[in-house]
Amino acid sequence: MVFRADGKGTTTYQNNVATGSYQGVPLSEEIDGTEQFRWKATETTIDYRYTKVNRTFVTTVGGRGSSTSKDTSLKERNGYTTIKCTGTGLSEKYRDGTMTWVRTDEYGVY
């Protein structure tokens, strides 16, 4: 993410791969594309709202086959997304849930 002093920002994804599992089933998602957003900050949080989104997701479940979807919607979830950083972790809070990232020893791996 790039945060500019004028309150605008961008994120660029190039072959960004996230992996995990759900109930023992392996999952992976590759993201390519860009996001533009407006942001504001306090001492402990960064809030941002998308202004333009153009992303492609390739999702694989269970290691078999994959599906591709294009995302251009401005999913605001009724307001700003709040990011809070503490120690080696980062939490993204949405109206319908929270995603938590924890830094590992590997470069670029959370």
N, C-alpha and C positions, 0 to 999 in steps of 0.2 A: 504494500500500500504506500502511496505517495500522498502526503498531506502538505498542501501549499498554504502559505500564510494568508491568502485571500479567502480561505474557508472552503476551497475546492480540493478534490483529490481524485486519484485514479488507482486502479489495480489492473495489472496485466497478468493473465495466466497463459503459460506456454507449456503444454504437456504436463500440467500439474496433476499428480496422481495421489489420491487419498485411498488408503486401504483400511480395512477393519473386518469385523465379523458381527453377525447378529444371530443369536441362538445357535452358534457353532457353524453357521454358513458364511464362507468368505465373501466379502464385498469389495469392489474397487470402483473408483470413479475417476475418470480423466477429464480435466477441465481445460478448455482453451477459450480465450476471448478477453474482453475488457469490461470494466465497470467504471463509471464516473459517479461522483457523489459530492454532496456538501457535508461539511463536518463542523463540530464544535466540541470544545473540551472543558473539563473541570480539572481539579488537582488529581482526581483518581479515575476519571472515565473519559472516553472519547465516544461521542455519538455521531452517527452518520446516516444520511438518507440518499438513496440512489437517485440520480438524475438521468442516467442512460446506462443500459445494460445490453451487452451482446456477447453471450456465452454459448458454448457447445459442450454438452456433457455426454460422455460415453460411459455407461454403467454396466458392470458385469457382476452377476450374482451366482455364487457357487462355482465359479470358474468355467461356466458353460455359456457360450454365446454372449452377446452384448446388445444393448439398445442405445441409440443415439437420440438426443433431444436438443433442440435449440431454445434458448431462453432470452427473451428480450423484454420481459415484463419488469416493472418496477415494484417488486414485492416488498412493500414497506411494513407489512404486519402491523398496521395501525400506528405508525410512529417511527421514531428513530431506532436504529440498532445500537445498543450500548455495549462498548468494549471496555472491560476492566482488566488491567494488568496487575498481577501481584507476584513477586518473586519470580519463579520460573513458569508461571501459568498465565493464561489469557482466557477470559470468559466472554462469550458473546451472548447477550441476553435479548431475547425476542419476546413478544407478547405470548407466544405459544410454546416457549421452552428456552433452554439454555444449552449452548455448546461450549465445552471446556477443552482447551488445548494445553498440553504440558510439554515443555521443552525437553528434548532428549540430548544425549551427547553427540548424536550424528548431526552433521550440517544440514539444515533445512528440514529436519524431521521433527514433527511434534506428536 
